[in-house]
Amino acid sequence: MKRFGLLVLMLAFILPLSLYAITYVKINGVAEYTVTSLPANLTVTCDLAQAGNRVSWEAYIDFNGNKIIDGNDERVDFMYLTDGIGWIRDPENPDNDIPGDETGVDGKIQNTETLNLEDMNFAKIQFILRMVDQDGSSAQALAIMDIAPHAPYISGKITDNQTGAAIAGAIILGNKAMNEGDNAFAVSDIDGTYIMQLPSAGTWGLVAGTFFLNNDYQPSDTTWITIGSEETKTQDFALDPYDAFVEGSVKKLDGTPVAGISVTAYSEDTDFFGIAFTDQNGNYRLGVFPGTVMVGCSQLFNMVAGSENWPEGYYADPVIDTLQVVQGQTARSDFTFLKYRCFVTGNCTVNGQGIGGVEITAVSINTQTFEMTIYQTTTKSDGSYKLGVHPGTLMSLIATKEGYSVDPMIGYQGIVILTGQTLAGYDFQLTPQTGSISIGGNVTYDGGAAAPDIYVVAYAEDFGGPEGFLIEYTDANGAYQFENMLPEYWRVGVYKAGYSSTPAIITQYLMPGSNLNDQNFVLSEGSGVNPFENSTIPRAFSVFQNFPNPFNPTTSINYTLPEKTQVQVTVYNVAGQFVANVINAVQEAGIQTVQWDGKNQAGVNMPSGTYFYRITAGKQNAIRKMLLVR
């Protein structure tokens, strides 16, 4: 009886852990929901590990249609939803609404999103919606878009140029001419047909290819199409298969496969650059042109590509494999992940508190061959890092993070490390620059009393990641503060069940140097409050990462100027050689954008590779890295 009673007691503790976790996500009551017409309401529901928990809500484009979130997919939306924390509404402008849970504290999340015709720049695609509870449990649902297109749109068929067979899963990319910023995409179905819904009329450049999905076919040349707002047009593409292939595996020494790793192939003979991601078995396959092909599996490129799958403390052997590939051949190049035997460790802090996302970079140079090796990692959320390196001398070790100055500014030099050593204490102290961004204020009741423990959210939808959905709760004095924000349009709102606020939503474009500490809210019972909108001007010079990155053929470079000044934007290659002047002119204060078209000063297309852009504004300057992929 004692054993039976002990078993019952154990089950009483174990069963809640297994029962109270996310077990389902549903869209309009089903795991797979198809949208055939617009406008459409998508009500997403899930259960939770515990009433009151918070979940992350993620939406991915399922490019390869395998219903699995992998390296081929792209996250396009993200938000946090807290059980019982409802929508924050802007009665003047519903587009400003901040999403929330539509039920009370009941151990479930419900959120409804409305899809409108004007929001769609695709007709047939599917999205994976994943929700992850704070206990780590998760589930997903599939939203399948099968929407009748409306003018303007372009449709057509993708076929094999040699056999005429339909090509399924080809990606068609559309970019608006004249650097207007609009873009669209489509994916061909099992019959090879595609429909590209365009967000606007004009002249569009279309490129078709299988790209990173199966890499069997060469991308097409760019085709330019001019289309009116009430027009539809047809454009077919016949793709040529590659003449040769490189395939292989990426595994640890014990044979464990490593998925989601980007493998690149480059040929100077043919100006070719290709990329593939390893599958769940660690395998990859890349179409290439015959000739000398350099296949790489470098941690540096994986960080540029945004991969989160590189195992900590490992390096790929070899880093570069040079192959002589002949026509009709499938060459093989395998990579093995080996453990570093030397490490440098340290901490990055701001006012004594650890800070994550700091990029740590070390460089060593072979004094005989003058070959340079770059090691990189990023700090964890507690500010700690562990950088794997090879034995020898590290010429430099530096830390960088956008919006912060670093001490020591020049890092550490001449670090000698022996096999098996772990060198500790290489710490960095970070200080927010004058261009840092913050917003804060106070929340009070309409009688003037402080409102403690009130939910406050700052939402920048365009980021599509957790950096664009920030949550705070007011302190005992009703104060809140968001620090180290990124430049973007932000919506700030507060929530308390049964109350509304004045203003309803604060909308701000926050630039580097924007530190607003008087954004206050007053809570009152009832509704019908008015929104408050404001804007700020740049208070500091700041340079943002180019977008898109990687890019082909054009990328935008954005920066802010606190005053009218002479600006020069110059592009260099990795050898430090001059490539092109993008602009050399006097510009007004404010947000500025220039485009680089991937050409040198003589107007000749530059090959795929890493380039640097240097921006000089008066006495200030900054350098950023970008990747051109042709």
URVEN-V643186 format. One record per backbone hydrogen bond with DSSP energy under -0.5 kcal/mol. NH is the residue of the N-H (numbers start at 1). CO is the residue of the C=O. E is the energy in kcal/mol with one decimal. If there is no record, write none. Layout:
nh->NH co->CO e->E
nh->NH co->CO e->E
This chain:
nh->5 co->1 e->-2.8
nh->6 co->2 e->-2.4
nh->7 co->3 e->-2.3
nh->8 co->4 e->-2.4
nh->9 co->5 e->-2.1
nh->10 co->6 e->-2.4
nh->11 co->7 e->-2.5
nh->12 co->8 e->-1.8
nh->13 co->9 e->-1.0
nh->13 co->10 e->-0.7
nh->14 co->10 e->-2.5
nh->15 co->11 e->-2.7
nh->17 co->13 e->-0.7
nh->17 co->14 e->-0.6
nh->18 co->14 e->-1.3
nh->19 co->15 e->-2.4
nh->20 co->16 e->-2.6
nh->21 co->19 e->-1.5
nh->26 co->45 e->-2.4
nh->27 co->30 e->-3.5
nh->28 co->26 e->-0.6
nh->28 co->43 e->-3.1
nh->30 co->27 e->-1.6
nh->33 co->142 e->-2.8
nh->35 co->144 e->-3.1
nh->36 co->34 e->-0.6
nh->39 co->115 e->-0.7
nh->40 co->115 e->-1.9
nh->42 co->40 e->-0.5
nh->42 co->113 e->-3.1
nh->43 co->41 e->-0.6
nh->44 co->42 e->-0.7
nh->44 co->111 e->-3.1
nh->45 co->26 e->-2.4
nh->46 co->109 e->-1.7
nh->47 co->24 e->-0.9
nh->48 co->107 e->-1.8
nh->53 co->50 e->-2.0
nh->55 co->81 e->-2.9
nh->56 co->132 e->-2.3
nh->57 co->79 e->-3.3
nh->58 co->56 e->-0.5
nh->58 co->130 e->-2.8
nh->59 co->77 e->-2.2
nh->60 co->128 e->-2.4
nh->61 co->74 e->-2.8
nh->62 co->60 e->-0.6
nh->62 co->126 e->-2.6
nh->63 co->61 e->-1.6
nh->65 co->62 e->-1.1
nh->70 co->68 e->-0.7
nh->73 co->70 e->-1.7
nh->74 co->61 e->-1.1
nh->76 co->59 e->-2.8
nh->77 co->59 e->-1.3
nh->79 co->57 e->-1.8
nh->81 co->55 e->-2.6
nh->83 co->53 e->-2.7
nh->85 co->82 e->-2.6
nh->86 co->84 e->-0.8
nh->88 co->98 e->-2.4
nh->89 co->87 e->-0.6
nh->91 co->89 e->-0.6
nh->93 co->90 e->-0.5
nh->96 co->93 e->-2.2
nh->97 co->94 e->-1.6
nh->98 co->88 e->-2.5
nh->99 co->97 e->-0.5
nh->101 co->85 e->-3.1
nh->102 co->110 e->-2.7
nh->106 co->104 e->-1.5
nh->109 co->46 e->-2.4
nh->111 co->44 e->-2.3
nh->113 co->42 e->-2.4
nh->113 co->111 e->-0.5
nh->115 co->40 e->-3.1
nh->115 co->113 e->-0.5
nh->116 co->114 e->-0.6
nh->119 co->116 e->-1.3
nh->120 co->116 e->-0.5
nh->120 co->117 e->-1.3
nh->123 co->195 e->-0.7
nh->125 co->145 e->-1.3
nh->127 co->143 e->-2.9
nh->128 co->60 e->-2.5
nh->129 co->127 e->-0.6
nh->129 co->141 e->-3.0
nh->130 co->58 e->-2.4
nh->130 co->128 e->-0.6
nh->131 co->139 e->-2.4
nh->132 co->56 e->-1.9
nh->133 co->131 e->-0.5
nh->133 co->137 e->-2.9
nh->134 co->54 e->-1.0
nh->136 co->133 e->-2.2
nh->139 co->131 e->-1.5
nh->141 co->129 e->-2.2
nh->142 co->31 e->-2.8
nh->143 co->127 e->-2.7
nh->144 co->33 e->-3.0
nh->144 co->142 e->-0.6
nh->145 co->125 e->-3.4
nh->145 co->143 e->-0.6
nh->146 co->35 e->-3.0
nh->146 co->144 e->-0.7
nh->147 co->123 e->-2.7
nh->148 co->36 e->-0.9
nh->152 co->231 e->-0.7
nh->153 co->231 e->-0.8
nh->154 co->196 e->-2.2
nh->155 co->233 e->-2.4
nh->156 co->194 e->-1.8
nh->158 co->192 e->-3.0
nh->159 co->157 e->-0.5
nh->159 co->237 e->-2.4
nh->160 co->165 e->-2.7
nh->161 co->239 e->-3.0
nh->164 co->160 e->-2.6
nh->167 co->158 e->-2.5
nh->168 co->166 e->-0.6
nh->169 co->188 e->-2.2
nh->170 co->167 e->-0.6
nh->171 co->209 e->-2.9
nh->172 co->186 e->-2.8
nh->173 co->171 e->-0.5
nh->173 co->207 e->-2.8
nh->174 co->184 e->-2.9
nh->175 co->205 e->-2.1
nh->176 co->182 e->-2.3
nh->177 co->203 e->-3.0
nh->179 co->176 e->-0.5
nh->180 co->177 e->-1.0
nh->184 co->174 e->-2.2
nh->185 co->121 e->-0.9
nh->186 co->172 e->-1.7
nh->187 co->124 e->-0.6
nh->188 co->170 e->-2.4
nh->189 co->193 e->-2.4
nh->192 co->189 e->-2.3
nh->194 co->156 e->-2.3
nh->196 co->154 e->-3.7
nh->197 co->195 e->-0.7
nh->198 co->152 e->-1.8
nh->198 co->196 e->-0.5
nh->202 co->227 e->-2.6
nh->204 co->202 e->-0.6
nh->204 co->225 e->-3.4
nh->205 co->175 e->-2.8
nh->206 co->204 e->-0.5
nh->206 co->223 e->-2.9
nh->207 co->173 e->-2.0
nh->209 co->171 e->-1.7
nh->210 co->217 e->-0.5
nh->213 co->210 e->-2.2
nh->214 co->210 e->-0.7
nh->215 co->211 e->-0.7
nh->218 co->240 e->-3.1
nh->220 co->208 e->-3.1
nh->223 co->206 e->-2.5
nh->225 co->204 e->-3.0
nh->227 co->202 e->-2.7
nh->227 co->225 e->-0.5
nh->231 co->228 e->-1.5
nh->233 co->153 e->-2.0
nh->235 co->155 e->-2.6
nh->237 co->157 e->-2.4
nh->239 co->159 e->-2.7
nh->239 co->237 e->-0.6
nh->242 co->216 e->-2.3
nh->244 co->288 e->-1.3
nh->245 co->329 e->-2.3
nh->246 co->286 e->-2.8
nh->247 co->331 e->-2.4
nh->248 co->284 e->-1.7
nh->250 co->282 e->-2.5
nh->251 co->335 e->-2.1
nh->252 co->256 e->-2.9
nh->253 co->337 e->-1.1
nh->255 co->252 e->-2.2
nh->258 co->250 e->-2.3
nh->259 co->257 e->-0.5
nh->260 co->278 e->-2.3
nh->263 co->276 e->-3.2
nh->264 co->296 e->-2.2
nh->265 co->274 e->-2.2
nh->266 co->294 e->-2.1
nh->267 co->272 e->-2.2
nh->271 co->267 e->-0.8
nh->272 co->267 e->-1.8
nh->274 co->265 e->-2.4
nh->276 co->263 e->-2.3
nh->277 co->212 e->-0.5
nh->278 co->261 e->-2.1
nh->279 co->283 e->-2.4
nh->282 co->279 e->-2.3
nh->284 co->248 e->-2.1
nh->286 co->246 e->-3.0
nh->287 co->215 e->-0.6
nh->288 co->244 e->-2.7
nh->291 co->325 e->-2.9
nh->293 co->291 e->-0.6
nh->293 co->323 e->-2.8
nh->294 co->266 e->-3.2
nh->295 co->293 e->-0.6
nh->295 co->321 e->-3.0
nh->296 co->264 e->-2.9
nh->297 co->319 e->-1.8
nh->302 co->298 e->-1.8
nh->303 co->299 e->-2.0
nh->304 co->300 e->-1.6
nh->305 co->301 e->-2.7
nh->306 co->302 e->-0.5
nh->306 co->303 e->-0.6
nh->307 co->302 e->-2.6
nh->314 co->311 e->-1.4
nh->315 co->338 e->-2.5
nh->317 co->336 e->-2.2
nh->321 co->295 e->-2.9
nh->323 co->293 e->-3.3
nh->323 co->321 e->-0.6
nh->325 co->291 e->-2.8
nh->325 co->323 e->-0.7
nh->328 co->243 e->-3.1
nh->329 co->326 e->-2.0
nh->331 co->245 e->-2.6
nh->331 co->329 e->-0.6
nh->333 co->247 e->-2.2
nh->335 co->249 e->-2.9
nh->336 co->317 e->-2.3
nh->337 co->251 e->-3.0
nh->338 co->315 e->-2.9
nh->338 co->336 e->-0.6
nh->340 co->313 e->-2.6
nh->342 co->389 e->-0.8
nh->343 co->421 e->-2.0
nh->344 co->387 e->-2.3
nh->345 co->423 e->-3.0
nh->346 co->385 e->-1.4
nh->348 co->383 e->-2.3
nh->349 co->428 e->-2.0
nh->350 co->353 e->-3.0
nh->353 co->350 e->-1.8
nh->355 co->348 e->-1.9
nh->357 co->379 e->-1.9
nh->359 co->400 e->-2.5
nh->360 co->358 e->-0.5
nh->360 co->377 e->-3.2
nh->361 co->359 e->-0.5
nh->361 co->398 e->-2.4
nh->362 co->375 e->-2.5
nh->363 co->396 e->-1.9
nh->364 co->373 e->-2.2
nh->366 co->371 e->-2.6
nh->367 co->365 e->-0.7
nh->370 co->366 e->-2.9
nh->373 co->364 e->-2.8
nh->375 co->362 e->-2.8
nh->377 co->360 e->-1.8
nh->379 co->358 e->-1.8
nh->380 co->384 e->-2.9
nh->383 co->380 e->-2.2
nh->385 co->346 e->-1.9
nh->387 co->344 e->-3.0
nh->388 co->386 e->-0.6
nh->389 co->342 e->-2.0
nh->392 co->417 e->-2.6
nh->394 co->392 e->-0.5
nh->394 co->415 e->-3.2
nh->395 co->363 e->-2.0
nh->395 co->393 e->-0.7
nh->396 co->363 e->-1.3
nh->397 co->412 e->-1.7
nh->398 co->361 e->-2.8
nh->400 co->359 e->-2.1
nh->404 co->401 e->-1.9
nh->405 co->431 e->-2.8
nh->407 co->429 e->-2.3
nh->411 co->408 e->-1.1
nh->412 co->397 e->-2.2
nh->414 co->395 e->-0.7
nh->415 co->394 e->-2.0
nh->416 co->414 e->-0.7
nh->417 co->392 e->-2.9
nh->417 co->415 e->-0.6
nh->420 co->341 e->-0.8
nh->421 co->418 e->-2.2
nh->423 co->343 e->-2.7
nh->424 co->422 e->-0.6
nh->426 co->345 e->-2.0
nh->427 co->425 e->-1.8
nh->428 co->347 e->-2.5
nh->429 co->407 e->-2.8
nh->430 co->349 e->-3.3
nh->431 co->405 e->-2.4
nh->433 co->403 e->-2.6
nh->436 co->433 e->-2.2
nh->438 co->514 e->-2.5
nh->439 co->482 e->-2.0
nh->440 co->516 e->-2.6
nh->441 co->480 e->-2.0
nh->443 co->478 e->-2.7
nh->444 co->521 e->-2.3
nh->445 co->449 e->-2.9
nh->446 co->523 e->-1.7
nh->448 co->445 e->-2.8
nh->451 co->443 e->-2.4
nh->452 co->450 e->-0.7
nh->453 co->474 e->-1.9
nh->455 co->495 e->-1.0
nh->456 co->472 e->-3.0
nh->457 co->493 e->-2.4
nh->458 co->470 e->-2.5
nh->459 co->491 e->-2.8
nh->460 co->468 e->-3.3
nh->463 co->460 e->-1.6
nh->464 co->461 e->-1.0
nh->468 co->465 e->-2.2
nh->469 co->466 e->-1.4
nh->470 co->458 e->-2.9
nh->472 co->456 e->-2.8
nh->474 co->454 e->-1.9
nh->475 co->479 e->-2.2
nh->478 co->475 e->-2.2
nh->480 co->441 e->-2.3
nh->482 co->439 e->-3.1
nh->485 co->437 e->-2.1
nh->488 co->510 e->-1.1
nh->490 co->488 e->-0.5
nh->490 co->508 e->-3.5
nh->491 co->459 e->-2.1
nh->492 co->506 e->-2.8
nh->493 co->457 e->-2.1
nh->495 co->455 e->-2.1
nh->499 co->496 e->-2.2
nh->500 co->524 e->-3.1
nh->502 co->522 e->-2.0
nh->503 co->530 e->-0.6
nh->504 co->530 e->-1.1
nh->506 co->492 e->-2.8
nh->507 co->505 e->-0.6
nh->507 co->532 e->-1.4
nh->508 co->490 e->-2.5
nh->508 co->506 e->-0.5
nh->510 co->488 e->-2.3
nh->510 co->508 e->-0.8
nh->511 co->509 e->-0.5
nh->513 co->436 e->-1.3
nh->514 co->511 e->-2.5
nh->515 co->513 e->-0.9
nh->516 co->438 e->-2.2
nh->517 co->515 e->-0.6
nh->519 co->440 e->-2.5
nh->520 co->518 e->-1.3
nh->521 co->442 e->-2.5
nh->522 co->502 e->-1.8
nh->523 co->444 e->-3.2
nh->524 co->500 e->-2.8
nh->526 co->498 e->-0.9
nh->532 co->505 e->-2.1
nh->534 co->507 e->-2.0
nh->536 co->509 e->-0.6
nh->539 co->512 e->-1.5
nh->540 co->512 e->-0.8
nh->542 co->560 e->-1.3
nh->544 co->558 e->-2.5
nh->547 co->556 e->-2.2
nh->550 co->627 e->-0.6
nh->551 co->627 e->-1.9
nh->555 co->596 e->-1.9
nh->556 co->547 e->-2.7
nh->557 co->594 e->-3.4
nh->558 co->556 e->-0.5
nh->559 co->592 e->-2.2
nh->560 co->542 e->-2.4
nh->561 co->590 e->-2.1
nh->565 co->587 e->-2.0
nh->567 co->585 e->-3.2
nh->568 co->616 e->-2.3
nh->569 co->583 e->-2.4
nh->570 co->568 e->-0.5
nh->570 co->614 e->-2.5
nh->571 co->580 e->-3.0
nh->572 co->612 e->-2.9
nh->573 co->577 e->-2.0
nh->574 co->610 e->-0.6
nh->576 co->573 e->-2.1
nh->579 co->571 e->-2.8
nh->580 co->571 e->-1.4
nh->582 co->569 e->-3.1
nh->582 co->580 e->-0.6
nh->583 co->569 e->-1.2
nh->585 co->567 e->-2.2
nh->587 co->565 e->-2.8
nh->590 co->561 e->-2.3
nh->592 co->559 e->-3.2
nh->594 co->557 e->-2.3
nh->596 co->555 e->-2.1
nh->600 co->604 e->-2.5
nh->601 co->579 e->-2.1
nh->603 co->600 e->-2.0
nh->606 co->598 e->-3.1
nh->609 co->628 e->-2.3
nh->611 co->626 e->-3.0
nh->612 co->572 e->-2.6
nh->613 co->624 e->-2.3
nh->614 co->570 e->-3.1
nh->615 co->622 e->-2.7
nh->616 co->568 e->-2.7
nh->616 co->614 e->-0.5
nh->617 co->615 e->-0.5
nh->617 co->620 e->-3.2
nh->618 co->566 e->-1.9
nh->620 co->617 e->-2.2
nh->622 co->615 e->-1.7
nh->624 co->613 e->-2.1
nh->626 co->611 e->-2.9
nh->628 co->609 e->-2.8
nh->629 co->551 e->-2.5
nh->629 co->627 e->-0.5
nh->630 co->628 e->-0.5
